[in-house]
Amino acid sequence: MTKRKEKWIQRAIKNPGALTRTVKRRFGKKGFTKSGTIKTEVLRKLAKEKGITGKRARLALTLRRLR
């Protein structure tokens, strides 16, 4: 594999923690699970939005499936 294919996740995440800050601002503690991860329902709601927030939420859902 080329380095370009290996590092796609690192290139896709421009501002680490930006989605977490957005969820904190809009949903408060209700947007997170007890372990501190963002709730799936919240991510799905944000993924329907246009713009950067929606794009970040869709990427978060994709990365969650890779786990």
Gaussian input, Z-matrix of N, CA and C with variables (Angstrom, degrees):
# hf/3-21g

backbone

0 1
 N
 C     1     B1
 C     2     B2     1     A1
 N     3     B3     2     A2     1     D1
 C     4     B4     3     A3     2     D2
 C     5     B5     4     A4     3     D3
 N     6     B6     5     A5     4     D4
 C     7     B7     6     A6     5     D5
 C     8     B8     7     A7     6     D6
 N     9     B9     8     A8     7     D7
 C    10    B10     9     A9     8     D8
 C    11    B11    10    A10     9     D9
 N    12    B12    11    A11    10    D10
 C    13    B13    12    A12    11    D11
 C    14    B14    13    A13    12    D12
 N    15    B15    14    A14    13    D13
 C    16    B16    15    A15    14    D14
 C    17    B17    16    A16    15    D15
 N    18    B18    17    A17    16    D16
 C    19    B19    18    A18    17    D17
 C    20    B20    19    A19    18    D18
 N    21    B21    20    A20    19    D19
 C    22    B22    21    A21    20    D20
 C    23    B23    22    A22    21    D21
 N    24    B24    23    A23    22    D22
 C    25    B25    24    A24    23    D23
 C    26    B26    25    A25    24    D24
 N    27    B27    26    A26    25    D25
 C    28    B28    27    A27    26    D26
 C    29    B29    28    A28    27    D27
 N    30    B30    29    A29    28    D28
 C    31    B31    30    A30    29    D29
 C    32    B32    31    A31    30    D30
 N    33    B33    32    A32    31    D31
 C    34    B34    33    A33    32    D32
 C    35    B35    34    A34    33    D33
 N    36    B36    35    A35    34    D34
 C    37    B37    36    A36    35    D35
 C    38    B38    37    A37    36    D36
 N    39    B39    38    A38    37    D37
 C    40    B40    39    A39    38    D38
 C    41    B41    40    A40    39    D39
 N    42    B42    41    A41    40    D40
 C    43    B43    42    A42    41    D41
 C    44    B44    43    A43    42    D42
 N    45    B45    44    A44    43    D43
 C    46    B46    45    A45    44    D44
 C    47    B47    46    A46    45    D45
 N    48    B48    47    A47    46    D46
 C    49    B49    48    A48    47    D47
 C    50    B50    49    A49    48    D48
 N    51    B51    50    A50    49    D49
 C    52    B52    51    A51    50    D50
 C    53    B53    52    A52    51    D51
 N    54    B54    53    A53    52    D52
 C    55    B55    54    A54    53    D53
 C    56    B56    55    A55    54    D54
 N    57    B57    56    A56    55    D55
 C    58    B58    57    A57    56    D56
 C    59    B59    58    A58    57    D57
 N    60    B60    59    A59    58    D58
 C    61    B61    60    A60    59    D59
 C    62    B62    61    A61    60    D60
 N    63    B63    62    A62    61    D61
 C    64    B64    63    A63    62    D62
 C    65    B65    64    A64    63    D63
 N    66    B66    65    A65    64    D64
 C    67    B67    66    A66    65    D65
 C    68    B68    67    A67    66    D66
 N    69    B69    68    A68    67    D67
 C    70    B70    69    A69    68    D68
 C    71    B71    70    A70    69    D69
 N    72    B72    71    A71    70    D70
 C    73    B73    72    A72    71    D71
 C    74    B74    73    A73    72    D72
 N    75    B75    74    A74    73    D73
 C    76    B76    75    A75    74    D74
 C    77    B77    76    A76    75    D75
 N    78    B78    77    A77    76    D76
 C    79    B79    78    A78    77    D77
 C    80    B80    79    A79    78    D78
 N    81    B81    80    A80    79    D79
 C    82    B82    81    A81    80    D80
 C    83    B83    82    A82    81    D81
 N    84    B84    83    A83    82    D82
 C    85    B85    84    A84    83    D83
 C    86    B86    85    A85    84    D84
 N    87    B87    86    A86    85    D85
 C    88    B88    87    A87    86    D86
 C    89    B89    88    A88    87    D87
 N    90    B90    89    A89    88    D88
 C    91    B91    90    A90    89    D89
 C    92    B92    91    A91    90    D90
 N    93    B93    92    A92    91    D91
 C    94    B94    93    A93    92    D92
 C    95    B95    94    A94    93    D93
 N    96    B96    95    A95    94    D94
 C    97    B97    96    A96    95    D95
 C    98    B98    97    A97    96    D96
 N    99    B99    98    A98    97    D97
 C   100   B100    99    A99    98    D98
 C   101   B101   100   A100    99    D99
 N   102   B102   101   A101   100   D100
 C   103   B103   102   A102   101   D101
 C   104   B104   103   A103   102   D102
 N   105   B105   104   A104   103   D103
 C   106   B106   105   A105   104   D104
 C   107   B107   106   A106   105   D105
 N   108   B108   107   A107   106   D106
 C   109   B109   108   A108   107   D107
 C   110   B110   109   A109   108   D108
 N   111   B111   110   A110   109   D109
 C   112   B112   111   A111   110   D110
 C   113   B113   112   A112   111   D111
 N   114   B114   113   A113   112   D112
 C   115   B115   114   A114   113   D113
 C   116   B116   115   A115   114   D114
 N   117   B117   116   A116   115   D115
 C   118   B118   117   A117   116   D116
 C   119   B119   118   A118   117   D117
 N   120   B120   119   A119   118   D118
 C   121   B121   120   A120   119   D119
 C   122   B122   121   A121   120   D120
 N   123   B123   122   A122   121   D121
 C   124   B124   123   A123   122   D122
 C   125   B125   124   A124   123   D123
 N   126   B126   125   A125   124   D124
 C   127   B127   126   A126   125   D125
 C   128   B128   127   A127   126   D126
 N   129   B129   128   A128   127   D127
 C   130   B130   129   A129   128   D128
 C   131   B131   130   A130   129   D129
 N   132   B132   131   A131   130   D130
 C   133   B133   132   A132   131   D131
 C   134   B134   133   A133   132   D132
 N   135   B135   134   A134   133   D133
 C   136   B136   135   A135   134   D134
 C   137   B137   136   A136   135   D135
 N   138   B138   137   A137   136   D136
 C   139   B139   138   A138   137   D137
 C   140   B140   139   A139   138   D138
 N   141   B141   140   A140   139   D139
 C   142   B142   141   A141   140   D140
 C   143   B143   142   A142   141   D141
 N   144   B144   143   A143   142   D142
 C   145   B145   144   A144   143   D143
 C   146   B146   145   A145   144   D144
 N   147   B147   146   A146   145   D145
 C   148   B148   147   A147   146   D146
 C   149   B149   148   A148   147   D147
 N   150   B150   149   A149   148   D148
 C   151   B151   150   A150   149   D149
 C   152   B152   151   A151   150   D150
 N   153   B153   152   A152   151   D151
 C   154   B154   153   A153   152   D152
 C   155   B155   154   A154   153   D153
 N   156   B156   155   A155   154   D154
 C   157   B157   156   A156   155   D155
 C   158   B158   157   A157   156   D156
 N   159   B159   158   A158   157   D157
 C   160   B160   159   A159   158   D158
 C   161   B161   160   A160   159   D159
 N   162   B162   161   A161   160   D160
 C   163   B163   162   A162   161   D161
 C   164   B164   163   A163   162   D162
 N   165   B165   164   A164   163   D163
 C   166   B166   165   A165   164   D164
 C   167   B167   166   A166   165   D165
 N   168   B168   167   A167   166   D166
 C   169   B169   168   A168   167   D167
 C   170   B170   169   A169   168   D168
 N   171   B171   170   A170   169   D169
 C   172   B172   171   A171   170   D170
 C   173   B173   172   A172   171   D171
 N   174   B174   173   A173   172   D172
 C   175   B175   174   A174   173   D173
 C   176   B176   175   A175   174   D174
 N   177   B177   176   A176   175   D175
 C   178   B178   177   A177   176   D176
 C   179   B179   178   A178   177   D177
 N   180   B180   179   A179   178   D178
 C   181   B181   180   A180   179   D179
 C   182   B182   181   A181   180   D180
 N   183   B183   182   A182   181   D181
 C   184   B184   183   A183   182   D182
 C   185   B185   184   A184   183   D183
 N   186   B186   185   A185   184   D184
 C   187   B187   186   A186   185   D185
 C   188   B188   187   A187   186   D186
 N   189   B189   188   A188   187   D187
 C   190   B190   189   A189   188   D188
 C   191   B191   190   A190   189   D189
 N   192   B192   191   A191   190   D190
 C   193   B193   192   A192   191   D191
 C   194   B194   193   A193   192   D192
 N   195   B195   194   A194   193   D193
 C   196   B196   195   A195   194   D194
 C   197   B197   196   A196   195   D195
 N   198   B198   197   A197   196   D196
 C   199   B199   198   A198   197   D197
 C   200   B200   199   A199   198   D198

   B1=1.4596
   B2=1.5200
   B3=1.2924
   B4=1.4559
   B5=1.5265
   B6=1.3011
   B7=1.4677
   B8=1.5198
   B9=1.3183
   B10=1.4592
   B11=1.5278
   B12=1.3225
   B13=1.4581
   B14=1.5298
   B15=1.2975
   B16=1.4608
   B17=1.5242
   B18=1.2983
   B19=1.4671
   B20=1.5295
   B21=1.3254
   B22=1.4652
   B23=1.5213
   B24=1.3194
   B25=1.4655
   B26=1.5280
   B27=1.3204
   B28=1.4562
   B29=1.5244
   B30=1.3393
   B31=1.4594
   B32=1.5279
   B33=1.3295
   B34=1.4672
   B35=1.5330
   B36=1.3205
   B37=1.4732
   B38=1.5246
   B39=1.3328
   B40=1.4651
   B41=1.5323
   B42=1.3298
   B43=1.4660
   B44=1.5191
   B45=1.3245
   B46=1.4607
   B47=1.5262
   B48=1.3228
   B49=1.4533
   B50=1.5147
   B51=1.3228
   B52=1.4652
   B53=1.5240
   B54=1.3131
   B55=1.4660
   B56=1.5291
   B57=1.3042
   B58=1.4630
   B59=1.5222
   B60=1.3210
   B61=1.4680
   B62=1.5248
   B63=1.3344
   B64=1.4648
   B65=1.5210
   B66=1.3325
   B67=1.4661
   B68=1.5187
   B69=1.3159
   B70=1.4714
   B71=1.5183
   B72=1.3339
   B73=1.4592
   B74=1.5309
   B75=1.3329
   B76=1.4650
   B77=1.5199
   B78=1.3463
   B79=1.4629
   B80=1.5292
   B81=1.2947
   B82=1.4606
   B83=1.5251
   B84=1.3264
   B85=1.4646
   B86=1.5222
   B87=1.3223
   B88=1.4659
   B89=1.5261
   B90=1.3152
   B91=1.4570
   B92=1.5150
   B93=1.3378
   B94=1.4608
   B95=1.5284
   B96=1.3345
   B97=1.4574
   B98=1.5150
   B99=1.3266
   B100=1.4702
   B101=1.5255
   B102=1.3488
   B103=1.4622
   B104=1.5235
   B105=1.3332
   B106=1.4561
   B107=1.5083
   B108=1.3315
   B109=1.4578
   B110=1.5248
   B111=1.3177
   B112=1.4625
   B113=1.5242
   B114=1.3268
   B115=1.4605
   B116=1.5295
   B117=1.3262
   B118=1.4583
   B119=1.5253
   B120=1.3358
   B121=1.4670
   B122=1.5286
   B123=1.3154
   B124=1.4622
   B125=1.5286
   B126=1.3334
   B127=1.4637
   B128=1.5192
   B129=1.3265
   B130=1.4583
   B131=1.5230
   B132=1.3363
   B133=1.4635
   B134=1.5298
   B135=1.3236
   B136=1.4644
   B137=1.5275
   B138=1.3285
   B139=1.4655
   B140=1.5269
   B141=1.3292
   B142=1.4574
   B143=1.5260
   B144=1.3142
   B145=1.4585
   B146=1.5203
   B147=1.3198
   B148=1.4592
   B149=1.5215
   B150=1.2973
   B151=1.4564
   B152=1.5168
   B153=1.3058
   B154=1.4573
   B155=1.5252
   B156=1.3246
   B157=1.4627
   B158=1.5167
   B159=1.3235
   B160=1.4570
   B161=1.5156
   B162=1.3217
   B163=1.4626
   B164=1.5270
   B165=1.3323
   B166=1.4654
   B167=1.5270
   B168=1.3287
   B169=1.4631
   B170=1.5260
   B171=1.3309
   B172=1.4666
   B173=1.5254
   B174=1.3224
   B175=1.4613
   B176=1.5315
   B177=1.3298
   B178=1.4672
   B179=1.5284
   B180=1.3301
   B181=1.4713
   B182=1.5273
   B183=1.3163
   B184=1.4683
   B185=1.5200
   B186=1.3323
   B187=1.4610
   B188=1.5326
   B189=1.3076
   B190=1.4662
   B191=1.5341
   B192=1.3581
   B193=1.4721
   B194=1.5224
   B195=1.3138
   B196=1.4694
   B197=1.5151
   B198=1.3148
   B199=1.4431
   B200=1.5186
   A1=110.45
   A2=113.90
   A3=117.45
   A4=109.45
   A5=115.12
   A6=119.13
   A7=110.82
   A8=116.70
   A9=120.36
   A10=110.90
   A11=117.70
   A12=121.05
   A13=111.19
   A14=117.61
   A15=121.01
   A16=112.42
   A17=117.65
   A18=121.89
   A19=113.07
   A20=119.26
   A21=120.35
   A22=112.29
   A23=117.95
   A24=119.88
   A25=109.80
   A26=116.78
   A27=120.45
   A28=110.91
   A29=117.37
   A30=120.18
   A31=111.10
   A32=117.63
   A33=120.73
   A34=111.31
   A35=117.15
   A36=120.74
   A37=108.30
   A38=115.36
   A39=120.12
   A40=111.90
   A41=116.29
   A42=121.06
   A43=109.40
   A44=117.85
   A45=119.68
   A46=111.88
   A47=116.58
   A48=121.11
   A49=114.73
   A50=118.06
   A51=120.78
   A52=111.26
   A53=117.54
   A54=120.30
   A55=110.23
   A56=117.01
   A57=121.38
   A58=110.54
   A59=117.01
   A60=120.95
   A61=110.95
   A62=116.88
   A63=120.40
   A64=110.47
   A65=116.93
   A66=120.82
   A67=109.88
   A68=117.54
   A69=121.27
   A70=111.10
   A71=115.81
   A72=120.88
   A73=111.53
   A74=117.46
   A75=120.19
   A76=114.55
   A77=117.36
   A78=120.43
   A79=113.30
   A80=117.75
   A81=120.89
   A82=110.96
   A83=116.62
   A84=121.09
   A85=112.11
   A86=117.15
   A87=120.46
   A88=112.40
   A89=117.83
   A90=121.52
   A91=114.31
   A92=117.19
   A93=120.40
   A94=111.50
   A95=115.50
   A96=121.04
   A97=108.45
   A98=116.92
   A99=120.53
   A100=111.27
   A101=116.34
   A102=119.36
   A103=112.87
   A104=116.93
   A105=120.17
   A106=115.17
   A107=118.60
   A108=120.24
   A109=109.75
   A110=115.57
   A111=120.58
   A112=108.72
   A113=116.77
   A114=120.82
   A115=110.44
   A116=115.35
   A117=121.39
   A118=111.39
   A119=117.85
   A120=120.79
   A121=110.39
   A122=116.23
   A123=120.92
   A124=109.73
   A125=116.54
   A126=119.80
   A127=111.03
   A128=117.54
   A129=120.52
   A130=111.22
   A131=116.45
   A132=120.56
   A133=110.26
   A134=116.47
   A135=120.63
   A136=111.77
   A137=117.49
   A138=121.44
   A139=112.22
   A140=117.25
   A141=120.67
   A142=112.37
   A143=117.01
   A144=121.37
   A145=111.22
   A146=114.53
   A147=120.22
   A148=108.29
   A149=116.65
   A150=121.64
   A151=113.40
   A152=114.03
   A153=121.40
   A154=111.73
   A155=117.87
   A156=120.47
   A157=110.73
   A158=117.20
   A159=121.04
   A160=111.74
   A161=115.53
   A162=120.69
   A163=111.01
   A164=115.80
   A165=120.35
   A166=111.29
   A167=116.02
   A168=119.90
   A169=110.99
   A170=117.32
   A171=120.50
   A172=111.06
   A173=117.23
   A174=120.67
   A175=110.40
   A176=117.09
   A177=121.00
   A178=110.56
   A179=116.92
   A180=120.14
   A181=110.70
   A182=116.96
   A183=120.89
   A184=110.73
   A185=116.54
   A186=120.34
   A187=110.89
   A188=116.60
   A189=120.54
   A190=110.78
   A191=115.61
   A192=119.84
   A193=111.72
   A194=117.86
   A195=120.86
   A196=112.23
   A197=116.64
   A198=121.05
   A199=112.09
   D1=145.34
   D2=177.10
   D3=-80.91
   D4=161.24
   D5=179.65
   D6=-63.45
   D7=-29.95
   D8=-178.60
   D9=-62.77
   D10=-39.82
   D11=179.83
   D12=-77.03
   D13=-31.00
   D14=-177.39
   D15=-69.07
   D16=-33.83
   D17=-169.55
   D18=-105.92
   D19=26.03
   D20=-175.18
   D21=-65.60
   D22=-33.21
   D23=-178.66
   D24=-68.56
   D25=-43.99
   D26=-179.78
   D27=-62.38
   D28=-36.34
   D29=179.06
   D30=-75.19
   D31=-29.60
   D32=-177.19
   D33=-73.77
   D34=-30.31
   D35=-178.10
   D36=-92.06
   D37=100.44
   D38=-176.88
   D39=-83.10
   D40=-42.14
   D41=-177.23
   D42=-125.77
   D43=89.93
   D44=-179.50
   D45=-59.71
   D46=132.51
   D47=178.60
   D48=91.34
   D49=-4.43
   D50=-176.93
   D51=-68.17
   D52=-40.08
   D53=-179.84
   D54=-67.83
   D55=-38.66
   D56=177.65
   D57=-61.04
   D58=-44.08
   D59=178.81
   D60=-64.11
   D61=-38.38
   D62=179.30
   D63=-65.11
   D64=-43.63
   D65=-179.93
   D66=-65.04
   D67=-40.47
   D68=178.15
   D69=-60.13
   D70=-42.60
   D71=-177.53
   D72=-69.40
   D73=-39.81
   D74=-174.07
   D75=-89.25
   D76=-33.86
   D77=-174.38
   D78=-115.11
   D79=-16.82
   D80=-177.92
   D81=68.90
   D82=-146.83
   D83=-178.12
   D84=-69.11
   D85=-21.91
   D86=-178.25
   D87=-67.89
   D88=-16.97
   D89=-178.63
   D90=-83.56
   D91=-3.57
   D92=-174.51
   D93=-122.61
   D94=155.10
   D95=174.48
   D96=-83.67
   D97=177.22
   D98=179.26
   D99=-64.74
   D100=-31.45
   D101=-179.48
   D102=-79.50
   D103=-8.34
   D104=175.85
   D105=101.67
   D106=-0.58
   D107=177.71
   D108=-85.21
   D109=159.19
   D110=-179.50
   D111=-74.90
   D112=135.81
   D113=-179.07
   D114=-65.60
   D115=145.55
   D116=-178.73
   D117=-63.69
   D118=-38.70
   D119=179.68
   D120=-61.09
   D121=-39.49
   D122=-179.85
   D123=-67.18
   D124=-42.57
   D125=179.11
   D126=-62.98
   D127=-41.15
   D128=179.69
   D129=-64.76
   D130=-38.01
   D131=178.57
   D132=-65.81
   D133=-43.12
   D134=179.99
   D135=-70.45
   D136=-31.06
   D137=-177.85
   D138=-66.00
   D139=-21.69
   D140=179.03
   D141=-77.50
   D142=-14.76
   D143=-178.67
   D144=-76.24
   D145=158.04
   D146=174.02
   D147=-88.52
   D148=168.11
   D149=173.36
   D150=88.37
   D151=-165.86
   D152=-172.22
   D153=-67.73
   D154=-39.58
   D155=-179.14
   D156=-62.38
   D157=-43.35
   D158=177.95
   D159=-63.17
   D160=-40.43
   D161=179.45
   D162=-63.97
   D163=-41.11
   D164=179.09
   D165=-66.34
   D166=-39.61
   D167=179.64
   D168=-67.06
   D169=-40.38
   D170=177.90
   D171=-64.16
   D172=-39.39
   D173=177.18
   D174=-65.34
   D175=-39.60
   D176=179.37
   D177=-62.96
   D178=-40.16
   D179=177.32
   D180=-65.01
   D181=-39.50
   D182=178.42
   D183=-64.46
   D184=-45.34
   D185=-178.22
   D186=-67.15
   D187=-30.28
   D188=178.11
   D189=-63.95
   D190=-35.42
   D191=179.17
   D192=-70.65
   D193=-24.78
   D194=-179.15
   D195=-74.58
   D196=-18.55
   D197=-174.05
   D198=-63.32

